[in-house]
Amino acid sequence: MTSEAPAPRRRGRPPRAQAEAGPGARERILEAARAEFAQRGYDKTSVRGIAKAADVDAALVHHYFGTKDEVFEAAVEMTLEPVQLVPLILGAEDDIDGVGERLARYFIGVWENPATRAQLLAVFRSALTHEAAAKVLRAFVLRRVLERVAADLKVPDARLRAELAASQMVGIAVLRYVIKVEPLASADPEEIVRMVAPTLQRYLTA
């Protein structure tokens, strides 16, 4: 009597024991990824290192997220929460005049929050030094957030407007939080919102 051959394993999927590596395995991996990217930057972070920090097999990281770029994108998404962000920026249908202020207030607010600032610093520093990280950030901020906002506002040249708004916000982030140029670095957040909001409003709706 011959024994039955083992069932073939699905390509790209880890063994069942790995896939069931305890409750919240995906969340543990994502938190570990955020910490690794924040501490080591994009170049020095590896899938193996993320797996070790999360106490799982590296195959499980690939199972949930795929490549390192995809883990990085998931970490960005976890920090910025685009599902909540886009409706928040758009506001009510009859309140498009406040879109610039809402965008500026959210952007400055998420940077001023210590819980998210370290993650954003890691994202921006990685994007400044590594093209793969920059590509992820560009695609995420533009395609997932600002292009959707501009498209929903039904204005001409929506993509160009989104890129102009992104250039304004990224410039502020780099100067204020990454290289800390004064007096911008120590300016009151409310003053920044007040001065930047009209520019964002013009880019997106004028």
C-alpha positions in Angstrom: 0.0 0.0 0.0 1.5 3.3 -1.0 1.0 6.5 1.1 -0.7 9.5 -0.5 1.5 12.2 -1.8 1.4 15.4 0.2 -0.9 18.1 -1.3 1.0 20.7 -3.3 1.7 24.0 -1.6 0.3 27.1 -3.1 3.0 29.2 -4.7 3.9 32.3 -2.7 2.0 31.2 0.4 3.8 30.1 3.5 3.0 26.9 5.3 -0.2 26.9 7.4 1.8 26.9 10.6 3.4 30.1 9.6 0.2 31.7 8.4 -1.3 31.0 11.8 1.6 32.5 13.7 -0.6 33.7 16.5 -3.3 36.4 16.7 -2.5 39.7 15.1 0.5 38.5 13.2 -0.1 41.0 10.4 -0.4 43.9 12.8 2.8 42.8 14.6 4.6 42.7 11.3 3.4 46.1 10.3 4.3 47.7 13.6 7.8 46.1 13.4 8.2 47.4 9.8 7.3 50.9 10.9 9.9 50.7 13.8 12.6 49.2 11.5 12.1 51.9 8.8 12.1 54.6 11.4 15.3 53.4 13.1 17.3 52.1 10.1 15.9 53.9 7.1 14.8 52.2 3.8 18.2 51.0 2.6 19.2 49.2 5.8 15.8 47.7 6.5 15.3 44.1 5.2 12.3 41.8 5.2 14.4 39.4 7.3 15.0 42.1 9.8 11.3 43.0 10.0 10.4 39.3 10.4 12.9 39.0 13.3 11.6 42.1 15.0 8.0 40.7 14.7 9.1 37.2 15.8 7.8 35.5 12.6 9.3 33.8 9.6 10.3 36.0 6.7 7.9 33.9 4.5 5.0 35.3 6.5 6.0 38.9 5.8 6.0 38.0 2.0 2.7 36.3 2.4 1.0 39.4 3.9 2.8 42.2 2.1 5.0 40.9 -0.8 8.1 42.9 -1.4 9.9 45.4 0.8 8.4 48.2 -1.3 5.0 46.9 -0.5 5.7 46.7 3.2 7.0 50.2 3.0 3.8 51.4 1.3 1.7 49.6 3.9 3.7 51.4 6.7 3.0 54.8 4.9 -0.7 53.9 4.6 -0.9 53.0 8.3 0.6 56.4 9.2 -1.5 58.6 6.9 -4.8 56.6 6.8 -6.0 57.7 3.3 -9.4 56.1 3.7 -10.2 58.6 6.4 -8.0 61.4 5.0 -9.7 62.0 1.6 -13.2 62.5 3.0 -11.8 64.7 5.8 -10.1 67.0 3.3 -13.1 67.1 0.9 -15.6 67.9 3.7 -19.2 68.6 2.7 -20.1 69.1 -0.9 -20.9 72.8 -0.4 -17.7 73.6 1.6 -15.0 73.4 -1.1 -13.8 76.8 0.0 -12.3 75.2 3.2 -10.4 72.5 1.4 -7.0 74.3 1.6 -7.3 74.9 5.3 -8.4 71.3 6.0 -5.5 69.9 4.0 -3.0 72.2 5.7 -4.4 71.6 9.2 -4.3 67.8 8.7 -0.8 67.8 7.3 0.7 70.0 9.9 -1.2 68.2 12.7 0.0 64.8 11.7 3.6 66.1 11.7 3.1 67.8 15.1 1.9 64.6 16.7 4.9 62.8 18.3 3.2 59.4 17.6 3.4 59.9 13.8 6.3 62.3 13.4 9.0 59.6 13.8 7.3 57.5 11.1 7.0 60.4 8.7 10.6 61.4 9.3 11.6 57.9 8.3 9.5 58.0 5.2 10.8 61.3 4.0 14.4 60.6 4.8 14.2 57.3 3.0 12.5 59.0 0.0 15.3 61.6 -0.1 18.0 59.0 -0.4 16.4 56.0 -2.2 14.5 56.0 -5.4 12.3 53.0 -4.5 11.1 54.8 -1.4 10.6 58.0 -3.3 8.5 56.1 -5.9 6.3 54.6 -3.2 5.8 58.0 -1.5 5.0 59.8 -4.8 2.5 57.1 -5.8 0.9 57.1 -2.4 0.6 60.8 -1.7 -0.4 61.7 -5.3 -2.5 58.8 -6.5 -4.1 57.7 -3.2 -4.7 61.1 -1.7 -4.2 64.4 -3.6 -5.2 63.2 -7.1 -8.4 61.8 -5.7 -9.1 65.1 -3.9 -8.5 67.1 -7.0 -10.6 64.8 -9.2 -13.5 64.9 -6.8 -13.4 68.7 -6.8 -14.0 68.5 -10.6 -11.4 71.1 -11.6 -9.3 71.2 -14.8 -5.7 70.0 -14.7 -6.4 67.9 -11.6 -3.2 66.0 -11.6 -1.0 69.2 -12.0 -2.9 70.9 -9.2 -2.4 67.8 -7.0 1.4 67.9 -7.7 1.6 71.6 -6.9 -0.2 71.0 -3.6 2.1 68.1 -2.9 5.2 70.3 -3.6 4.0 72.9 -1.1 3.5 70.4 1.7 6.6 68.3 1.0 8.7 71.5 0.9 7.3 72.5 4.3 7.9 69.0 5.7 11.5 68.9 4.6 12.4 72.5 5.7 10.6 72.4 9.0 10.9 68.8 10.2 13.8 67.2 8.4 16.5 69.9 8.0 14.9 72.3 10.5 15.4 75.7 8.8 14.7 78.7 11.0 12.4 80.5 11.5 10.1 77.9 9.9 11.2 75.2 12.2 10.0 77.0 15.4 7.1 78.8 13.9 3.7 78.3 15.5 1.7 75.5 13.7 -1.4 77.7 13.6 0.5 80.5 11.9 1.8 78.0 9.2 -1.7 76.8 8.6 -3.0 80.3 8.3 -0.3 81.3 5.7 -0.3 78.1 3.7 -4.0 77.3 3.5 -4.8 80.1 0.9 -2.0 78.7 -1.4 -3.3 75.2 -1.2 -6.8 76.5 -1.8 -5.7 78.3 -4.9 -3.8 75.3 -6.3 -6.8 73.0 -5.8 -9.8 75.1 -6.7 -9.0 78.4 -8.4 
